[in-house]
Amino acid sequence: MPLFGPPDIRQMEAKRDTQGLIKALAFKDAAIRRAAAEALAPLKDPTAVEPLAGLLKDENPGVRRAAVAGLAARGGFRVVEPLVGALQDVDVDVRATVATAVYRRLMTDPDAETRRATAAALGRIRDVEAVSPLTKAMTDSDDAVRVAAIKALQAIGSLDAILPLAIALAQVQVREKLTGKPSPTVERAATQALDALCDETAIGQLEAALQHDDAEVREIAVRRLARIGSPLVAEPLAASLSDEDPVIRRAAARGLAEIGWKPPADENGAAYWAALREWRRCAECGKAAIPLLVTSFAHVDAPERGDIVAALAQLKWKPEASDPLAVPFWAGQGRWDKCVELGDQAIEALDDILGSAPRWRDRVGAAGSLATLNQPRSAPFGRLDLVQRGLAILDGDGSADDKRGLLEALLADENLFDPGPQEVEWCKCGYPAARILSDGTHEPMTEMLGFEPSSSNTITYYCPSCDAKRITVAG
């Protein structure tokens, strides 16, 4: 009978005899080594890290699993490399135990440096099973951890990471817009990872991203598809022409243009040209363009509205009386009589034209229509009647000299010009702009011009015939 039996693991555990348990890790009986490793786990003694790490090479799978549990219980930066390395253990049960330790324990460790080191280590071994926990790590509160997770996903090269990366990049960009707090390292890492992953093999994943609720994610997906530059992206990009977000529609159209896509003369073609705001080309696609033109009208600025009206007229579209586009449509055709026929429902739209139309002749028409509807406006014309009479003469028959004579007579009758000592300064279009006094001073004929208040308490006057800016004076 031997003088000394096996070490009493229970007794050492009760006494918290760390050093005794560590010595027991080298005992020849695998059951003792395993029991010692299990007993060390709750003690979390830092001196046990290296001995437990040594057991990860033990010939007995049960001992290796116990060593994993002991290291996982300790946690912290020092156990990262041993545990991540053990993910490649030959025994499936050991690997499962290690995976739990790494993905659920180390990736959620209270210490940010431990989480960062774990993500980085997973990237070095390129463990495909790590994609899911690394994806979760991209939402970590620490930017360094998020960057490490992103770089690890890039190193692993799994296409399953594309959508999470697009979401992470979108979140960074949105947060910066909302709070003004950028995360440049995270944004750069996510961008580089997408650069590396998004080739023709990624088209399916990017198509899935196009279905995401977040417009920022869809925009990233569209732009990535466009950058692939392959005919294979034509179908998903064409589908994005109907996206609710105009930025995405425009990005999709530009991507299609870059791959040489030829828009058909149908709804897809109309959507393509509408996304590029080529309204006349949109109309060339036929009646399929009408709904797009009508719905786009409210979302573009004044100059483009004129192009949309022209495109609708090209398609021989006619608005219903109750249509919000009725006044802009008829105004665009110069049919102010039609605007007046609409009565009081036209007043708001006429006021909008009066205040923002890029062509001053349209403002004159709107002002005249409002006056006919007993809704005269004091601006932007000091004497609307004189402006209307002056334009009628300029647009009438006769030579340029005849028109100048008639305009001079009108100005003289209205005491705006003295034919003796004064001369008229004419705009390049032939409309009267100012009087030239005997001393050479030029006085603008403000009664004959249109005006707009501008910044710094000034007023700018414009020729109502050709839109030329005539003069800006203090208000």
C-alpha positions in Angstrom: 0.0 0.0 0.0 1.6 3.4 -1.0 2.5 5.9 1.6 1.0 8.7 -0.4 -2.3 8.7 -2.2 -3.7 11.1 -4.8 -4.1 14.8 -3.8 -7.3 15.6 -2.0 -8.9 18.1 -4.4 -11.9 18.7 -2.3 -9.8 19.6 0.8 -7.6 22.0 -1.2 -10.7 23.5 -2.8 -12.2 24.1 0.7 -9.0 25.7 1.9 -8.7 27.7 -1.3 -5.3 26.2 -1.7 -4.5 27.6 -5.2 -0.9 26.5 -5.2 -1.8 23.0 -4.3 -4.4 22.8 -7.0 -2.0 24.2 -9.5 0.5 21.4 -8.6 -2.3 18.9 -9.0 -2.7 20.0 -12.6 0.4 18.0 -13.4 -0.8 14.8 -11.6 -0.6 11.7 -13.8 -4.3 10.7 -13.3 -6.4 12.6 -15.8 -9.4 12.6 -13.4 -7.2 14.5 -10.8 -6.0 17.0 -13.4 -9.6 17.6 -14.5 -10.9 18.0 -10.9 -8.1 20.4 -10.1 -8.9 22.5 -13.1 -12.6 22.6 -12.2 -11.7 23.6 -8.6 -9.5 26.5 -9.8 -12.3 28.0 -11.9 -14.2 29.8 -9.1 -11.0 31.0 -7.4 -10.0 33.1 -10.4 -6.4 33.3 -9.2 -4.2 35.0 -11.8 -1.3 32.7 -11.1 -3.4 29.8 -12.5 -3.7 31.3 -16.0 -0.5 29.8 -17.4 -0.9 26.4 -15.9 -4.5 26.1 -17.1 -3.4 27.4 -20.5 -0.8 24.6 -20.6 -3.6 22.0 -20.1 -5.2 23.1 -23.4 -2.6 20.7 -24.9 -3.5 17.8 -22.6 -4.1 14.5 -24.2 -7.4 14.1 -22.4 -10.4 16.0 -23.9 -12.2 16.2 -20.5 -9.1 17.9 -19.0 -9.0 20.3 -21.9 -12.7 21.2 -21.4 -12.0 21.8 -17.7 -9.1 24.0 -18.5 -11.2 26.0 -20.8 -13.8 26.5 -18.1 -11.2 27.6 -15.7 -9.7 30.2 -18.0 -13.2 31.5 -19.1 -14.1 32.0 -15.4 -11.0 34.1 -15.0 -11.6 36.1 -18.1 -9.5 39.2 -18.9 -6.8 40.0 -21.5 -4.4 37.2 -20.5 -6.7 34.3 -21.4 -7.6 35.6 -24.9 -4.9 34.0 -26.9 -5.0 30.6 -25.3 -8.8 30.3 -25.6 -9.0 31.6 -29.1 -6.3 29.2 -30.2 -8.2 26.4 -28.6 -11.1 27.0 -31.1 -9.1 24.8 -33.4 -9.0 21.8 -31.0 -9.4 18.4 -32.7 -12.3 17.4 -30.4 -15.7 18.7 -31.3 -16.9 18.9 -27.6 -13.8 20.8 -26.6 -14.4 23.2 -29.5 -18.0 23.7 -28.5 -16.9 24.5 -24.9 -14.2 26.9 -26.2 -16.7 28.6 -28.5 -19.0 29.3 -25.6 -16.1 30.7 -23.6 -14.9 32.9 -26.3 -18.1 34.1 -27.9 -20.3 34.5 -24.7 -17.6 35.3 -22.1 -14.7 37.1 -23.7 -16.7 39.0 -26.3 -18.8 40.4 -23.4 -16.0 40.8 -20.9 -16.3 44.0 -18.8 -12.8 45.0 -19.9 -12.9 46.7 -23.4 -9.3 45.7 -24.1 -10.2 42.1 -23.6 -13.1 42.4 -26.0 -10.9 44.2 -28.6 -8.1 41.6 -28.3 -10.7 38.7 -28.7 -12.1 40.2 -31.9 -8.7 40.8 -33.3 -7.6 37.2 -32.5 -10.7 35.8 -34.1 -9.7 37.7 -37.2 -6.2 36.3 -37.2 -7.5 32.7 -37.2 -10.3 33.6 -39.6 -12.9 31.5 -37.8 -16.1 31.5 -39.9 -18.1 30.5 -36.8 -17.1 33.9 -35.3 -19.1 35.9 -37.8 -22.2 36.1 -35.6 -20.5 37.2 -32.4 -18.3 39.6 -34.3 -21.4 41.1 -35.9 -22.8 41.7 -32.4 -19.5 43.3 -31.4 -20.0 46.0 -34.1 -22.5 47.6 -31.7 -20.1 47.6 -28.8 -19.9 50.9 -26.9 -16.1 51.1 -27.4 -15.0 52.2 -30.9 -11.7 50.2 -30.7 -13.8 47.0 -30.2 -16.0 47.9 -33.1 -13.1 48.5 -35.4 -11.4 45.2 -34.3 -14.7 43.3 -35.0 -15.0 45.0 -38.4 -11.4 44.2 -39.4 -11.9 40.6 -38.2 -15.0 40.2 -40.4 -13.1 41.6 -43.3 -10.2 39.1 -42.7 -12.7 36.2 -42.4 -14.2 37.3 -45.7 -17.7 35.9 -45.1 -20.4 37.4 -47.4 -22.8 37.1 -44.5 -21.0 40.1 -43.0 -22.0 42.5 -45.8 -25.5 43.5 -44.5 -24.3 43.9 -40.9 -21.4 46.0 -42.2 -23.8 48.2 -44.2 -26.0 48.7 -41.2 -23.0 49.6 -39.0 -21.8 52.1 -41.5 -25.2 53.6 -41.9 -25.6 53.9 -38.1 -22.3 55.8 -37.8 -23.2 58.2 -40.5 -26.7 58.8 -39.1 -25.3 59.4 -35.6 -22.9 61.9 -36.9 -25.7 63.8 -38.7 -27.9 63.8 -35.6 -25.3 64.5 -32.9 -22.3 65.9 -34.7 -20.2 63.2 -33.1 -18.2 61.3 -35.8 -16.6 57.9 -35.4 -14.0 58.2 -38.2 -12.1 55.0 -37.3 -15.3 52.9 -37.3 -16.5 54.5 -40.5 -13.2 54.0 -42.3 -12.9 50.4 -41.2 -16.5 49.6 -42.3 -15.9 51.3 -45.7 -12.7 49.4 -46.2 -14.3 46.1 -45.3 -17.1 46.7 -47.7 -14.6 47.6 -50.4 -12.9 44.3 -49.8 -16.0 42.2 -49.8 -18.3 43.7 -52.4 -17.5 42.2 -55.7 -19.7 40.1 -58.1 -20.0 37.4 -55.5 -21.7 39.8 -53.1 -24.6 40.8 -55.4 -27.0 38.6 -53.6 -26.2 40.0 -50.2 -26.4 43.6 -51.5 -29.8 42.7 -53.0 -31.0 41.6 -49.6 -29.7 44.9 -48.2 -32.0 46.7 -50.7 -35.0 45.4 -48.8 -33.8 46.9 -45.5 -36.2 49.4 -43.8 -33.4 51.9 -43.3 -32.9 54.2 -46.3 -29.3 54.8 -45.4 -28.6 51.0 -45.6 -30.4 50.8 -48.9 -28.3 53.8 -50.2 -25.1 52.1 -49.2 -26.2 48.9 -50.9 -27.1 50.7 -54.1 -23.8 52.6 -54.2 -21.9 49.4 -53.6 -23.8 47.6 -56.4 -23.0 50.5 -58.8 -19.3 50.3 -57.9 -19.2 46.6 -59.0 -19.6 47.8 -62.5 -20.9 44.5 -63.9 -23.9 43.9 -66.1 -25.1 41.5 -63.3 -26.1 44.5 -61.2 -28.5 45.9 -63.8 -31.5 44.0 -62.4 -31.2 45.1 -58.7 -30.3 48.6 -59.7 -33.3 48.9 -62.0 -35.5 47.6 -59.1 -34.1 50.5 -57.0 -35.5 53.0 -59.5 -38.8 52.6 -57.7 -37.4 53.2 -54.2 -39.3 55.7 -52.1 -36.1 57.7 -51.4 -35.0 60.0 -54.3 -31.3 59.8 -53.3 -31.4 56.0 -53.8 -33.3 56.3 -57.1 -30.7 58.8 -58.4 -27.8 56.6 -57.2 -29.3 53.6 -58.9 -29.8 55.5 -62.2 -26.2 56.7 -62.1 -25.0 53.2 -61.5 -27.0 52.0 -64.5 -25.6 54.7 -66.6 -22.0 53.7 -65.7 -22.6 50.1 -66.9 -24.0 51.4 -70.1 -27.6 50.3 -69.4 -30.1 51.4 -72.1 -33.4 52.5 -70.6 -36.4 51.1 -72.4 -39.3 53.3 -73.4 -41.6 52.0 -70.6 -42.1 52.4 -66.8 -38.5 51.5 -66.0 -37.2 53.9 -68.6 -39.4 56.7 -67.2 -38.3 55.9 -63.7 -34.6 56.1 -64.8 -35.0 59.5 -66.4 -37.1 60.8 -63.6 -34.4 59.7 -61.1 -31.9 61.7 -63.1 -34.4 64.6 -63.3 -34.3 64.5 -67.1 -38.0 65.3 -67.4 -38.2 65.7 -71.1 -36.5 62.4 -71.6 -38.9 60.9 -69.1 -41.8 62.1 -71.3 -40.2 60.3 -74.3 -41.2 57.0 -72.5 -44.8 57.7 -73.2 -47.8 57.8 -71.0 -46.1 55.6 -68.4 -44.2 58.7 -67.4 -47.3 60.7 -66.5 -47.7 59.4 -62.9 -44.0 60.0 -62.2 -44.1 63.5 -63.6 -47.2 64.4 -61.6 -45.9 63.1 -58.3 -42.5 64.6 -58.8 -43.8 68.1 -59.3 -44.3 68.8 -55.6 -40.7 67.7 -54.8 -38.6 69.8 -57.2 -37.7 73.5 -57.3 -39.3 76.2 -59.5 -37.1 75.8 -62.6 -37.6 72.1 -62.7 -41.4 72.5 -62.3 -41.4 74.3 -65.6 -39.7 71.3 -67.3 -42.2 68.9 -65.8 -45.1 71.0 -67.1 -43.5 71.1 -70.5 -43.1 67.3 -70.4 -46.7 66.8 -69.4 -47.8 69.1 -72.2 -45.6 67.1 -74.6 -47.7 64.1 -73.6 -50.9 66.0 -74.1 -51.9 65.6 -70.5 -54.7 67.7 -69.2 -55.4 68.3 -65.5 -58.7 68.0 -63.8 -60.0 71.2 -62.3 -59.3 70.0 -58.8 -55.8 68.8 -59.6 -53.1 70.6 -57.6 -51.1 70.8 -60.8 -53.8 72.5 -62.7 -52.7 76.1 -62.1 -48.9 75.4 -62.6 -49.8 73.4 -65.8 -51.9 76.1 -67.4 -49.5 78.8 -66.2 -46.7 76.9 -67.9 -48.7 77.1 -71.1 -49.3 80.8 -70.7 -53.0 80.0 -70.3 -53.8 82.5 -67.6 -57.4 82.5 -68.7 -57.6 78.8 -67.6 -56.1 79.8 -64.2 -58.8 82.5 -63.8 -61.5 79.9 -64.7 -60.4 77.9 -61.7 -61.5 80.7 -59.4 -60.6 81.0 -55.7 -59.0 77.5 -55.6 -56.2 79.0 -57.9 -55.2 81.8 -55.5 -52.7 79.9 -53.4 -50.9 78.5 -56.5 -50.9 81.8 -58.2 -49.4 83.4 -55.1 -46.7 80.8 -55.2 -45.9 81.6 -58.9 -46.0 85.3 -58.1 -43.4 84.9 -55.4 -41.0 82.3 -56.8 -41.3 81.8 -60.6 -37.9 82.2 -62.2 -39.4 83.9 -65.2 -40.7 87.4 -64.5 -43.3 87.1 -67.3 -44.9 84.3 -65.3 -45.0 86.5 -62.3 -46.7 89.2 -64.4 -49.3 86.6 -65.6 -49.9 85.4 -62.0 -50.3 89.0 -60.8 -52.8 89.8 -63.6 -54.8 86.6 -62.8 -55.0 87.5 -59.2 -56.1 91.0 -60.0 -58.8 89.6 -62.3 -59.9 87.4 -59.3 -60.2 90.6 -57.2 -57.1 89.6 -55.3 -54.6 92.3 -56.3 -51.1 92.2 -54.7 -48.9 95.2 -53.8 -45.7 93.2 -54.8 -43.7 92.5 -56.7 -44.9 95.3 -59.0 -45.4 98.8 -58.0 -47.6 99.5 -61.1 -48.8 96.2 -62.6 -51.0 98.0 -65.1 -47.9 99.9 -66.5 -45.9 96.7 -66.7 -48.7 94.9 -68.5 -49.1 97.8 -71.0 -45.3 98.0 -71.5 -45.0 94.3 -72.2 -48.0 94.4 -74.6 -46.3 97.1 -76.7 -42.9 95.2 -76.7 -44.6 92.0 -77.7 -46.8 93.7 -80.4 -46.3 94.1 -84.1 -44.1 96.7 -85.5 -40.4 97.6 -85.8 -38.1 98.2 -82.9 -38.2 102.0 -83.5 -42.0 101.9 -83.6 -42.1 100.1 -80.3 -39.7 102.5 -78.7 -41.9 105.4 -79.8 -45.0 103.9 -78.3 -43.2 103.1 -75.1 -41.8 106.6 -74.8 -45.3 107.9 -75.3 -46.6 105.7 -72.5 -43.9 106.8 -70.2 -44.5 110.4 -71.0 -48.2 110.1 -70.4 -47.5 108.5 -67.0 -45.0 111.3 -66.1 -42.2 108.8 -65.9 -40.2 110.4 -68.7 -39.7 114.0 -70.1 -38.9 113.7 -73.8 -37.1 117.0 -73.7 -34.2 117.0 -71.2 -34.3 113.2 -70.6 -33.5 110.0 -72.5 -34.6 106.4 -71.9 -32.1 103.7 -70.9 -33.4 100.5 -72.6 -32.8 97.0 -71.4 -31.1 94.7 -73.9 -34.5 93.3 -74.7 -35.9 96.7 -75.6 -37.9 97.3 -72.4 -37.6 100.6 -70.6 -35.3 100.4 -67.5 -34.3 103.9 -66.5 -34.4 107.5 -67.4 -31.2 109.4 -68.1 -31.3 112.9 -66.6 -29.6 116.0 -68.2 -26.7 115.6 -65.8 -26.1 112.0 -66.9 -27.7 110.4 -63.8 -29.5 107.2 -64.4 -32.8 106.8 -62.4 -34.4 103.4 -62.5 -38.0 103.4 -63.6 -39.1 101.3 -60.6 -42.7 101.6 -61.6 -41.9 99.6 -64.7 -39.8 96.9 -63.0 -40.4 93.9 -60.8 -38.8 93.9 -57.4 -37.7 91.5 -54.7 -36.6 92.3 -51.1 -33.2 90.8 -50.4 -30.7 90.5 -47.5 -29.3 93.5 -45.7 -32.5 95.5 -46.1 -32.1 96.0 -49.9 -34.4 95.7 -52.8 -33.4 94.3 -56.2 -35.2 95.4 -59.4 -35.6 93.1 -62.4 -36.7 93.6 -66.0 -40.1 91.9 -66.3 -39.5 91.1 -69.9 -36.1 89.3 -69.9 -35.4 88.8 -66.2 -32.2 90.9 -66.2 -31.2 92.3 -62.9 -31.3 96.1 -63.2 -30.3 97.6 -59.8 -30.1 96.9 -56.1 -30.9 99.8 -53.8 -31.2 100.3 -50.0 -34.7 99.4 -48.7 
